[in-house]
Amino acid sequence: MPPLRTALFQCSGHPGEPAGNLRLLEEAAAEAAAGGAGLLATSELFLTGYAIGEGVHRLAEPADGPGAEAVARIAAEHGLAILYGYPEREGAAVYNAAQLIGPDGAPLGNYRKTHLFGEFENRWFTPGSTPVVQAELAGLRLGVLICYDVEFPENVRAHALAGTDLLLVPTALMDPFRFVPESLVPVRAFESQMYLAYVNRTGPEGEFEFAGLSCLASPDGTTRARAGRGTELVLGDVDPELLAASRAANPYLRDRRPGLYTSLA
């Protein structure tokens, strides 16, 4: 099975302007496809922007809304899967969500952030209640978390136990927490034996300053792709052979003793 070339689109786009962000996504999809990518992942709340305050409710849409239709068209046109962040409306609730669209434009999975960060998110969003959302792509099992979720080891380990090969994490990580992409994310990939694509926003936005430093971390403890601090599209390969070899050599998951951990719940 060949590697899945994965594109990480580190960009904050145009807060409050979904149409402008979709134009940026189309440009990124063309560049990613030209680079041989089969998957393009964007940052947290990419469709609308993050620091939009009351605009969260105004711009929220259902999982099959106009944003999803536009992303599906872009995915099908360029023949690659796309993961994008957006505010999802269902009834009176709004969720901080991320949806994976397949290369044919069909929806593959939708995840709602389970661990909300800070006053802003807790004010405007309802936390999700489904910890593991997965989809199949190019012979790999993909999973999704969002930003703060990945900082809880239980979340990533739940994906490992469910067989996730590549964990996609759109994020909006702010300064001064650069240690998360620099140190924590590669450790998560190693300790749970999976690839982990962490895709951040960048630069100032409202009251926030985003840290960039998006990365594709590998189960062998290395970082296969790393962005800087500005807007950037980086490519890295998710290699099933390396994943299998790493899992065979690393005993972490085999040597677990779950009976000792029941008190942690």
Secondary structure, 3 states (H helix, E strand, C coil): CCCEEEEEEECCCCCCCHHHHHHHHHHHHHHHHHCCCCEEECCCCCCCCCCCCCHHHHHCECCCCHHHHHHHHHHHHHCCEEEEEEEEEECCEEEEEEEEECCCCCEEEEEECCCCCHHHHHHHCCCCCCCCCEEEECCEEEEECCHHHHHCHHHHHHHHHCCCCEEEEECCCECCCCHHHHHHHHHHHHHHCCEEEEECCEEEECCEEEECCCEEECCCCCEEEECCCCCEEEEEEECHHHHHHHHHHCCCCCCCCHHHCHHHC
